């Protein structure tokens, strides 16, 4: 999950395993959430989003789960591949018309 | 479709120098943003714009100015660069602000010596 400080939380998995990356949010007014992937030296890339009227949404090899009761968001990556190695961070709309709020990210390392 | 294009990709400035970072988007998006990203700090919003001719301050606006004279362009200026402004700068655009995802540029790595 997210944390404050100079070092990102890290998750190390074996190629082919499933990965779960977590994100906690605190604002009950948050109604829209996005997961981004950022590879080294590149800009963040949209992966998947979910609105607060949903609990689960699936994409290609990725699933986002939203638990509004405990204010928790997770990203599941199936059959993780070396190309999935990146920093993943969540973003939320805290009831704003114009901006998202970004988390600090989790570094995913996939070992061959 | 190019998406969001940032120029330059890299730059080294001396303390006190000025420069302008250019962001261009070809998606006809209304909203544009400038972020800085520092190790362990995540993305921090510098300035944003909700449409042509409008700009507003974000979380960390000091030392920066912006202009949005054309809908497709959002310029970030550093008036007098300081070492604390060494960072990676990302521009992003969005169709409707906080209700849809952003499209990010590839970043500008700025070093102030």
Interface residues (C-beta under 8 A of the other chain):
Chain A: X5 X6 X7 X8 X32 X34 X41 X42 X43 X44 X45 X46 X49 X89 X91 X93 X96 X97 X98 X99 X100 X102 X103 X104 X105
Chain B: X4 X31 X33 X39 X40 X41 X42 X43 X45 X48 X50 X58 X90 X97 X98 X99 X100 X101 X102 X103 X104 X105 X106 X107
